[in-house]
């Protein structure tokens, strides 16, 4: 369908019936951006999705309501972090310093694993040590995990991104005195998994 206004501008629309039988209308684009063949092809693709049960208008409305990264941090993450994390101000400082200028205007649904791997590489390129990069990435993963849990996005794009190998990390073993204190504390705990933990820490 082509709609022409009094000013002469024209816009392509697709009309369809949703799953409830209601007539819906979705904008395809202006004639200055699409020619007839492109508009028909876009309409054909959308119609095929409608036949499979996809509600185009509902999807468009969801995109309109999708927060940017900055809005998600401001309206969702920071209010949550203030109530659950003592270190929330440290989180905010890292977000403002490392992420906001880069991602502030990006919709939460637009992020891909490639974006986050690029961010990881950029931090390394700034001379940060792997351990510091991993701490920043842990915060990024936490943000997207919450966005998924709160049903703001579908699948978090961080799921298959592995931490960097940190060869500067130190390995430390408990002293005998520390081990004895740990065992004493565990023996006083009523958790059913404690016996397994005791066997684990006392194995030769």
Backbone bond lengths (Angstrom), bond angles and torsions (degrees), N, CA, C in turn:
res aa  C-N    CA-C-N  psi(-1)  N-CA   C-N-CA  omega(-1)  CA-C   N-CA-C  phi
1 X - - - 1.455 - - 1.522 108.98 -
2 X 1.336 116.64 139.21 1.463 122.05 179.40 1.519 108.84 -115.93
3 X 1.321 116.40 126.38 1.463 121.39 178.64 1.521 108.80 -111.80
4 X 1.341 116.32 126.44 1.466 121.65 -179.25 1.525 108.57 -115.13
5 X 1.323 116.68 128.12 1.462 121.39 -179.47 1.528 110.52 -87.89
6 X 1.327 116.25 172.82 1.464 121.06 179.68 1.526 111.60 -63.82
7 X 1.306 116.08 -28.12 1.468 119.48 -179.68 1.522 112.18 -78.60
8 X 1.325 116.34 -8.41 1.457 119.96 178.30 1.511 115.09 99.67
9 X 1.334 117.98 -7.69 1.466 119.68 178.00 1.527 109.43 -74.35
10 X 1.315 115.77 144.10 1.469 120.49 -176.18 1.526 110.45 -127.63
11 X 1.333 115.44 141.87 1.465 121.54 -177.16 1.521 109.89 -134.22
12 X 1.321 115.48 137.62 1.467 121.82 176.01 1.531 109.73 -85.55
13 X 1.339 116.25 136.77 1.463 122.27 175.87 1.526 109.31 -130.42
14 X 1.316 115.13 155.15 1.466 121.23 171.98 1.518 108.09 -115.26
15 X 1.345 116.28 128.56 1.458 121.27 175.20 1.515 108.58 -105.80
16 X 1.330 116.05 137.13 1.466 119.61 -179.15 1.523 109.22 -154.00
17 X 1.331 116.14 168.76 1.466 121.06 174.80 1.519 108.62 -104.74
18 X 1.329 115.91 132.93 1.460 119.17 179.19 1.529 110.37 -82.34
19 X 1.342 115.97 -174.15 1.471 120.75 -176.42 1.523 112.68 -61.80
20 X 1.343 116.41 -25.84 1.464 120.37 -179.80 1.524 112.23 -90.11
21 X 1.331 117.07 2.31 1.454 120.23 179.34 1.515 114.22 86.14
22 X 1.331 117.67 4.66 1.459 121.02 179.70 1.525 110.23 -80.40
23 X 1.338 116.03 143.73 1.463 120.03 176.46 1.527 108.68 -79.49
24 X 1.315 116.00 124.41 1.464 121.82 179.94 1.524 108.98 -120.01
25 X 1.307 115.32 161.34 1.462 120.23 -179.39 1.522 108.99 -138.92
26 X 1.321 116.77 134.18 1.456 120.63 179.83 1.526 108.92 -129.94
27 X 1.315 115.35 140.00 1.465 121.75 -178.07 1.524 109.87 -79.27
28 X 1.328 116.05 130.38 1.464 120.96 177.58 1.524 111.91 -94.28
29 X 1.326 117.01 -35.09 1.460 120.57 -179.95 1.514 111.30 146.81
30 X 1.328 115.70 164.88 1.464 120.84 179.36 1.521 110.95 -79.50
31 X 1.329 114.35 157.65 1.468 119.47 179.34 1.522 111.51 -65.25
32 X 1.321 117.31 -21.51 1.468 120.14 177.27 1.523 111.65 -73.12
33 X 1.335 116.45 -18.91 1.470 120.42 -178.98 1.523 112.44 -106.26
34 X 1.351 116.97 -25.12 1.468 121.56 -178.08 1.518 110.06 -128.40
35 X 1.331 116.50 140.19 1.464 118.26 169.61 1.533 108.31 -91.26
36 X 1.315 116.62 177.28 1.467 120.82 -175.06 1.523 111.62 -60.63
37 X 1.319 116.92 -44.29 1.467 120.22 -178.05 1.528 111.73 -63.94
38 X 1.335 116.56 -40.70 1.467 120.49 178.91 1.524 110.63 -65.78
39 X 1.332 116.52 -40.99 1.464 120.37 178.64 1.527 110.61 -63.28
40 X 1.340 116.68 -42.33 1.467 120.31 178.87 1.531 111.45 -64.18
41 X 1.334 116.55 -40.42 1.461 119.65 179.83 1.526 110.77 -65.97
42 X 1.339 116.88 -42.67 1.467 120.13 177.28 1.522 110.92 -62.22
43 X 1.340 115.92 -41.11 1.467 120.00 178.89 1.523 110.64 -64.51
44 X 1.328 116.92 -39.89 1.469 120.66 179.44 1.525 111.02 -62.30
45 X 1.337 116.73 -43.47 1.468 121.02 179.74 1.523 110.66 -63.39
46 X 1.343 115.83 -44.41 1.462 119.51 -179.40 1.527 111.25 -66.48
47 X 1.333 117.42 -38.68 1.471 120.39 178.55 1.526 111.23 -62.03
48 X 1.333 116.27 -39.92 1.467 119.32 179.38 1.523 110.28 -64.66
49 X 1.333 116.64 -35.36 1.464 119.91 177.34 1.523 110.85 -68.74
50 X 1.345 115.91 -39.16 1.463 120.44 178.28 1.524 110.19 -60.97
51 X 1.324 117.46 -41.90 1.464 121.64 179.45 1.524 111.86 -62.71
52 X 1.336 116.90 -26.40 1.468 121.34 178.45 1.530 111.93 -89.06
53 X 1.360 116.47 5.58 1.455 120.03 176.56 1.507 115.05 97.20
54 X 1.327 117.75 3.91 1.461 121.76 -179.60 1.519 109.23 -79.46
55 X 1.341 117.57 126.20 1.464 121.86 178.79 1.524 108.54 -93.71
56 X 1.322 115.64 104.18 1.467 120.89 -175.19 1.524 111.01 -62.51
57 X 1.334 117.25 -46.66 1.462 120.93 -176.89 1.521 111.03 -63.77
58 X 1.314 115.55 -39.89 1.468 119.65 177.98 1.524 110.26 -62.27
59 X 1.336 115.89 -39.56 1.462 120.68 178.21 1.526 110.38 -64.58
60 X 1.339 116.63 -42.71 1.468 120.92 179.37 1.522 110.32 -62.00
61 X 1.346 116.40 -43.82 1.463 120.14 179.89 1.527 111.08 -63.79
62 X 1.328 116.09 -37.61 1.460 119.95 179.18 1.522 110.86 -64.92
63 X 1.338 116.26 -39.70 1.460 120.58 177.90 1.526 110.01 -63.81
64 X 1.342 116.56 -40.66 1.468 120.41 179.38 1.525 111.26 -61.49
65 X 1.333 116.54 -32.89 1.461 120.98 -178.17 1.524 112.97 -89.22
66 X 1.327 117.18 -6.37 1.460 120.94 -177.57 1.530 110.10 -66.70
67 X 1.338 118.25 125.13 1.465 119.59 -179.79 1.524 111.94 -75.10
68 X 1.311 115.36 152.20 1.457 119.65 168.69 1.526 108.34 -74.60
69 X 1.314 116.19 170.61 1.463 120.11 177.56 1.524 110.22 -57.83
70 X 1.347 116.49 -44.32 1.466 120.33 -179.30 1.523 111.22 -62.16
71 X 1.335 117.20 -41.83 1.465 120.93 179.74 1.520 110.97 -67.42
72 X 1.323 116.94 -39.30 1.464 119.91 178.46 1.523 110.79 -62.06
73 X 1.325 116.44 -45.65 1.466 120.45 179.99 1.522 110.23 -62.47
74 X 1.337 116.38 -46.48 1.467 121.14 -176.44 1.530 112.69 -68.87
75 X 1.327 116.67 -46.51 1.469 120.72 -170.77 1.524 114.51 -92.05
76 X 1.326 117.11 -21.15 1.462 119.77 -174.77 1.528 112.60 -120.50
77 X 1.344 116.22 -55.48 1.462 117.73 -171.70 1.522 112.90 -70.94
78 X 1.341 117.99 -51.81 1.467 119.00 -174.74 1.530 113.00 -62.84
79 X 1.352 120.46 -42.03 1.469 118.61 175.39 1.529 112.03 -58.47
80 X 1.328 116.79 -38.51 1.469 120.99 177.53 1.526 110.70 -67.81
81 X 1.338 116.62 -45.63 1.466 120.68 -176.42 1.524 111.73 -65.04
82 X 1.328 117.18 -36.91 1.473 120.13 179.77 1.528 111.40 -59.94
83 X 1.317 116.11 -31.76 1.464 120.29 -177.69 1.518 113.72 -91.17
84 X 1.335 117.43 -12.78 1.468 119.10 -173.02 1.525 114.73 -124.49
85 X 1.337 118.10 -14.76 1.464 119.96 -175.53 1.522 110.92 -129.91
86 X 1.315 115.98 128.41 1.459 119.10 174.67 1.524 111.28 -67.95
87 X 1.321 115.69 -27.69 1.468 120.56 -175.43 1.528 112.41 -94.15
88 X 1.334 118.71 23.24 1.459 120.81 -174.40 1.524 112.02 -62.03
89 X 1.347 117.16 -33.10 1.462 119.40 179.43 1.525 111.00 -67.29
90 X 1.330 116.54 -33.43 1.463 121.06 175.93 1.525 109.66 -67.30
91 X 1.326 116.59 -40.65 1.469 120.59 175.79 1.524 110.45 -59.80
92 X 1.334 116.19 -46.71 1.470 120.51 -178.94 1.523 110.94 -60.62
93 X 1.327 116.80 -41.19 1.465 120.27 179.87 1.524 110.81 -63.11
94 X 1.327 116.97 -41.52 1.473 120.01 179.44 1.524 111.21 -68.03
95 X 1.331 116.41 -39.48 1.466 119.98 177.78 1.525 110.29 -62.95
96 X 1.338 116.32 -46.63 1.465 120.42 -179.31 1.523 111.49 -63.93
97 X 1.325 116.33 -38.43 1.466 120.82 -175.19 1.523 112.70 -78.06
98 X 1.328 117.22 -42.57 1.467 120.77 -170.30 1.528 114.97 -104.69
99 X 1.331 118.34 -23.36 1.464 119.30 -168.44 1.523 115.19 -120.35
100 X 1.326 117.62 -36.11 1.461 119.88 -167.81 1.523 113.09 -63.67
101 X 1.328 116.87 -45.06 1.462 118.98 -178.49 1.531 111.01 -65.61
102 X 1.312 116.27 -32.61 1.462 121.77 -178.38 1.522 112.21 -78.57
103 X 1.333 116.61 -40.25 1.460 120.89 -169.78 1.522 114.77 -117.30
104 X 1.314 119.15 -3.52 1.461 121.40 -169.47 1.513 115.38 -48.81
105 X 1.339 117.57 -43.17 1.471 121.28 -175.34 1.524 113.60 -94.65
106 X 1.316 117.73 4.28 1.472 121.54 -177.81 1.528 109.59 -84.85
107 X 1.340 116.81 132.74 1.463 120.25 177.48 1.523 110.04 -65.74
108 X 1.313 116.51 143.47 1.464 120.64 -179.01 1.525 111.59 -60.66
109 X 1.321 117.22 -29.65 1.466 120.66 -179.41 1.523 112.73 -79.03
110 X 1.326 117.61 -8.77 1.466 121.06 -176.40 1.528 113.36 -89.63
111 X 1.313 117.66 -11.10 1.463 120.14 -175.95 1.527 110.86 -71.34
112 X 1.323 114.85 140.16 1.462 121.73 176.86 1.528 108.88 -123.88
113 X 1.334 117.97 162.15 1.468 119.31 174.80 1.528 112.22 -55.03
114 X 1.340 116.99 -34.30 1.469 120.13 179.87 1.526 111.41 -62.26
115 X 1.350 117.38 -36.84 1.466 120.59 177.65 1.525 110.93 -60.89
116 X 1.309 115.97 -41.43 1.458 120.39 -174.52 1.525 111.47 -78.11
117 X 1.319 116.86 -33.83 1.467 119.44 174.47 1.526 109.76 -66.28
118 X 1.344 116.59 -38.28 1.465 120.45 176.88 1.526 110.27 -63.11
119 X 1.336 116.61 -40.79 1.467 121.29 177.51 1.525 110.16 -61.07
120 X 1.322 116.04 -44.73 1.463 121.49 178.11 1.532 110.48 -58.79
121 X 1.319 116.36 -45.09 1.464 120.78 179.75 1.526 111.88 -66.72
122 X 1.338 116.47 -36.54 1.464 120.32 178.30 1.524 111.31 -62.93
123 X 1.336 116.29 -40.61 1.468 119.73 178.42 1.521 110.50 -62.52
124 X 1.328 115.99 -42.13 1.467 119.46 176.50 1.521 110.57 -62.32
125 X 1.336 116.51 -39.91 1.456 121.17 179.98 1.514 113.07 -65.48
126 X 1.348 116.65 -22.08 1.461 120.91 177.04 1.525 112.07 -81.57
127 X 1.334 115.73 -0.72 1.458 119.84 178.00 1.515 114.58 91.73
128 X 1.340 117.36 8.89 1.462 119.51 178.85 1.523 109.96 -73.68
129 X 1.323 115.81 146.06 1.460 120.85 178.86 1.533 109.85 -74.19
130 X 1.341 117.05 154.18 1.467 120.07 -179.07 1.527 113.50 -53.15
131 X 1.334 117.38 -38.86 1.459 119.67 179.78 1.517 112.11 -62.72
132 X 1.350 117.00 -39.88 1.463 121.54 178.26 1.522 110.47 -68.41
133 X 1.326 116.22 -41.43 1.469 120.45 177.06 1.527 110.04 -60.99
134 X 1.313 117.02 -42.71 1.469 120.92 -179.85 1.519 111.65 -62.50
135 X 1.334 117.34 -36.77 1.470 119.89 179.19 1.528 110.28 -67.85
136 X 1.327 116.55 -39.63 1.466 119.23 176.05 1.525 111.06 -65.12
137 X 1.328 116.69 -41.62 1.461 120.35 179.56 1.524 111.60 -67.27
138 X 1.330 116.98 -32.31 1.468 120.25 177.19 1.525 110.06 -62.77
139 X 1.338 116.55 -38.51 1.459 120.15 177.32 1.528 110.63 -67.52
140 X 1.329 116.89 -42.44 1.469 121.08 177.49 1.532 110.18 -58.54
141 X 1.335 116.29 -46.38 1.465 120.40 179.86 1.524 110.98 -61.98
142 X 1.321 116.52 -38.54 1.464 120.75 179.27 1.531 110.28 -63.92
143 X 1.333 116.66 -42.31 1.462 120.83 179.42 1.529 111.16 -59.49
144 X 1.331 116.26 -47.71 1.462 119.24 -177.04 1.529 112.17 -74.98
145 X 1.324 116.87 -28.86 1.467 119.64 174.48 1.529 109.84 -62.73
146 X 1.332 116.33 -43.49 1.461 119.71 178.81 1.527 110.92 -66.79
147 X 1.336 117.04 -39.85 1.470 120.10 178.81 1.527 110.88 -60.78
148 X 1.330 116.10 -37.32 1.472 119.69 176.81 1.526 110.56 -71.05
149 X 1.318 116.58 -44.33 1.467 120.51 -177.97 1.525 111.24 -62.83
150 X 1.325 116.43 -35.87 1.464 120.99 179.43 1.532 112.18 -85.04
151 X 1.336 116.63 5.95 1.470 123.55 176.34 1.528 112.60 61.50
152 X 1.317 115.81 32.78 1.464 120.87 173.57 1.524 109.55 -83.13
153 X 1.327 116.32 -36.50 1.463 122.00 174.81 1.523 108.40 -123.77
154 X 1.337 115.73 171.53 1.459 119.60 176.16 1.512 110.15 -80.14
155 X 1.306 116.76 -101.83 1.462 121.76 179.72 1.522 109.75 -91.01
156 X 1.321 116.75 130.78 1.465 121.31 178.39 1.526 109.94 -64.14
157 X 1.339 118.27 133.75 1.468 120.83 -177.73 1.521 113.68 -76.35
158 X 1.323 116.88 0.42 1.469 121.04 -175.60 1.521 113.40 -95.20
159 X 1.330 118.30 -2.50 1.466 121.08 -166.12 1.518 114.08 -60.87
160 X 1.311 118.30 -38.03 1.466 120.17 -174.55 1.526 113.30 -105.73
161 X 1.331 116.23 19.55 1.465 119.79 179.46 1.525 108.81 -94.38
162 X 1.304 115.98 119.24 1.469 121.51 -175.69 1.523 110.82 -89.59
163 X 1.339 117.33 149.63 1.469 119.99 174.35 1.523 110.68 -68.07
164 X 1.313 114.93 157.49 1.463 120.33 178.07 1.519 110.26 -74.89
165 X 1.308 116.26 149.90 1.467 120.48 173.60 1.523 108.32 -68.10
166 X 1.314 116.34 126.39 1.469 121.39 -178.19 1.520 109.11 -109.35
167 X 1.315 116.23 92.36 1.463 120.41 -177.49 1.525 112.29 -75.77
168 X 1.342 114.67 -9.60 1.463 117.40 178.13 1.516 112.89 -89.07
169 X 1.341 116.59 -4.12 1.469 119.81 -179.98 1.522 110.34 -68.86
170 X 1.305 116.11 142.10 1.460 121.38 -178.91 1.521 110.48 -98.21
171 X 1.324 115.87 140.16 1.463 121.84 175.42 1.520 107.85 -100.80
172 X 1.317 116.19 131.00 1.463 119.78 -176.92 1.517 109.29 -132.94
173 X 1.340 116.72 138.29 1.457 122.16 178.24 1.522 109.43 -106.23
174 X 1.332 115.31 147.70 1.458 120.11 177.63 1.525 110.30 -67.08
175 X 1.332 114.38 142.67 1.462 118.22 171.34 1.527 107.99 -75.10
176 X 1.311 116.95 168.05 1.464 120.90 179.73 1.521 110.68 -60.10
177 X 1.338 116.40 -41.66 1.469 120.17 -179.81 1.528 110.71 -64.11
178 X 1.344 116.86 -41.73 1.464 120.69 178.98 1.522 110.99 -65.66
179 X 1.326 116.87 -38.91 1.458 120.95 178.44 1.521 110.94 -63.95
180 X 1.340 116.72 -41.54 1.463 120.42 179.47 1.525 110.84 -63.55
181 X 1.347 116.95 -40.60 1.468 120.20 178.72 1.529 110.71 -65.52
182 X 1.343 116.48 -39.21 1.460 120.41 178.27 1.524 111.07 -63.06
183 X 1.335 116.92 -45.02 1.461 120.82 -179.45 1.521 111.36 -64.45
184 X 1.326 116.80 -39.11 1.469 120.70 178.39 1.523 110.32 -61.30
185 X 1.335 116.11 -43.60 1.466 120.93 179.11 1.523 111.20 -64.68
186 X 1.331 116.60 -42.31 1.460 120.51 -179.69 1.520 111.92 -65.02
187 X 1.335 116.88 -38.41 1.464 120.61 -179.17 1.522 111.83 -64.96
188 X 1.339 116.61 -25.08 1.463 120.66 -179.99 1.531 112.01 -86.19
189 X 1.336 115.64 -9.27 1.466 120.67 -178.24 1.530 109.79 -84.78
190 X 1.348 116.84 142.41 1.463 121.82 -177.05 1.528 113.59 -94.56
191 X 1.321 117.76 2.18 1.467 120.16 -176.67 1.527 110.89 -64.15
192 X 1.346 118.42 139.49 1.476 121.32 -179.64 1.525 113.54 -67.69
193 X 1.333 117.65 -16.63 1.470 118.88 -179.03 1.521 112.22 -89.54
194 X 1.338 117.30 -5.72 1.467 120.63 -177.11 1.528 112.74 -58.27
195 X 1.351 120.46 -44.47 1.473 118.88 179.17 1.521 112.90 -55.38
196 X 1.340 116.49 -38.58 1.466 119.46 178.33 1.519 111.01 -65.65
197 X 1.331 116.47 -38.68 1.466 119.92 179.45 1.521 110.19 -65.99
198 X 1.337 116.36 -41.65 1.465 120.12 179.85 1.522 110.38 -61.99
199 X 1.345 116.24 -43.26 1.468 118.88 178.12 1.525 111.16 -62.22
200 X 1.341 115.46 -35.92 1.460 119.72 -178.20 1.525 111.72 -67.55
201 X 1.337 117.11 -44.64 1.470 119.56 -174.68 1.519 112.53 -81.04
202 X 1.330 117.46 -13.45 1.470 118.74 -179.44 1.518 112.73 -103.43
203 X 1.346 117.15 -2.23 1.458 118.50 -178.77 1.527 109.67 -67.24
204 X 1.320 115.74 141.91 1.466 119.87 -178.20 1.524 110.13 -78.19
